[in-house]
Amino acid sequence: YKPKNVHLMTDQMSDRDLPQANNVILRLENLAQKVQPEDTFIFYFSGHGISNQDQSYLLAVDSDTSTPRILKRSAIPLQEVNEILSEVKAQQLLTIIDACRNDPSSGRGNQDNLLSDDFARGFKIQRRTTSSGKPAVSATLYACSIGERAYEWAEKKQGVFSYFLLEGLNGQAANSQGQVTVTGLAEYTQSKVVDWADTYRNKKQTPWLSLQGGAK
């Protein structure tokens, strides 16, 4: 991908590139207007996600989990992300979510924050048929299955899922034609993460793929 088409937001950045809740929504809305039907759009989120009172959120750098009301005012509602992604005109949409880690709620930082069914359903994006008449294709790749936690790999300074995802994209998940398909990437990542979690944590972490539209 051309650098001008890659939009990175991390907590080391400033101004509109700082991933505060409003900045993330603004960036997604702007991209939803610019992306064309022939494009492929990838939304990758690595951080904290949380469900509270049947509502699910992505946590930004300025999110506050002290109380349900404060959370609602400061986090990124998953429903809004879903609505914006549903407006993206791209023929192919890939969403990658590495979000369920230690519980970010006040005073509970060492407890597991497990992937809930409500959170997973938040990325069931409703796509429309593109202007070319082709059915739009959506894929969502989750770092773990419902009821599981996504683990960090301290030595690598990133999530286990993200580490093996990048290994797969860099060629480890390539098929005999040298292509990395979303299904092949999911299978590779799942295999590696399951083995790591069992070996190093004696726990289960099972990445999984939700695919709509049938294309690889």
C-alpha positions, 0 to 999 in steps of 0.5 A, spaced: 500 500 500 502 506 498 504 510 504 499 516 503 493 511 503 496 508 510 493 512 516 496 510 523 494 513 529 498 511 536 499 514 542 505 517 540 502 522 535 499 528 536 493 533 533 488 529 529 493 523 529 492 522 536 487 516 537 482 520 541 475 518 541 473 524 536 479 523 532 478 516 530 471 517 528 473 523 524 478 519 521 473 513 519 468 518 517 473 522 512 475 515 509 468 512 508 467 518 503 474 517 500 474 510 499 472 508 492 468 501 490 474 498 486 478 499 493 480 494 498 479 497 505 482 495 512 481 497 519 486 494 524 485 496 531 489 493 537 488 496 544 482 495 549 475 493 547 470 493 553 462 491 553 458 494 559 450 494 560 449 491 553 453 496 550 460 495 547 466 500 546 473 501 543 477 505 548 481 511 545 487 514 549 482 519 552 477 514 554 475 513 562 472 507 565 471 510 572 463 509 571 458 507 565 456 514 564 463 517 563 465 511 559 459 512 554 461 519 554 469 518 552 469 511 549 468 509 541 461 506 541 462 500 537 455 501 534 458 508 531 464 504 528 459 499 525 455 504 522 461 508 518 464 501 516 457 499 513 458 506 509 465 504 506 464 503 498 470 498 497 469 492 494 473 488 499 473 490 507 477 487 512 477 488 519 482 486 524 480 486 532 486 485 537 482 488 543 480 483 549 486 483 553 487 485 561 480 488 564 482 496 563 476 498 568 478 502 574 482 497 579 481 491 575 487 491 571 490 484 572 483 481 571 481 478 564 477 482 559 474 476 555 471 477 548 463 477 549 458 475 544 455 483 544 462 485 542 463 480 537 456 482 534 458 489 534 462 487 527 457 484 523 457 489 518 451 490 513 454 491 506 451 493 500 452 491 493 457 495 489 456 500 483 459 494 479 453 489 481 458 485 485 456 483 492 461 486 497 465 482 501 467 483 508 471 479 513 473 480 520 478 477 524 478 476 531 484 475 536 480 470 540 474 466 541 468 468 545 469 467 552 477 468 551 482 473 552 488 475 547 494 475 550 500 480 550 507 477 548 512 482 553 518 480 549 515 482 542 512 488 545 505 487 542 499 482 542 501 475 540 495 475 535 498 481 532 505 478 532 503 472 528 498 476 524 504 480 521 508 474 520 503 471 516 502 477 512 510 477 511 509 471 507 509 465 512 501 464 510 503 464 503 500 459 499 503 455 493 502 461 488 505 465 493 499 469 495 496 470 502 489 470 502 484 472 508 482 464 509 490 462 509 492 468 514 486 466 519 488 459 519 496 460 520 494 465 525 490 461 529 494 455 529 500 459 531 496 463 537 493 456 539 500 453 540 503 459 543 497 460 548 497 453 550 505 452 551 506 459 555 500 460 558 496 453 559 490 457 556 486 457 550 486 463 545 483 461 538 483 467 533 477 466 528 474 469 522 467 471 520 467 472 512 461 474 508 461 474 501 464 468 500 471 471 497 478 469 499 
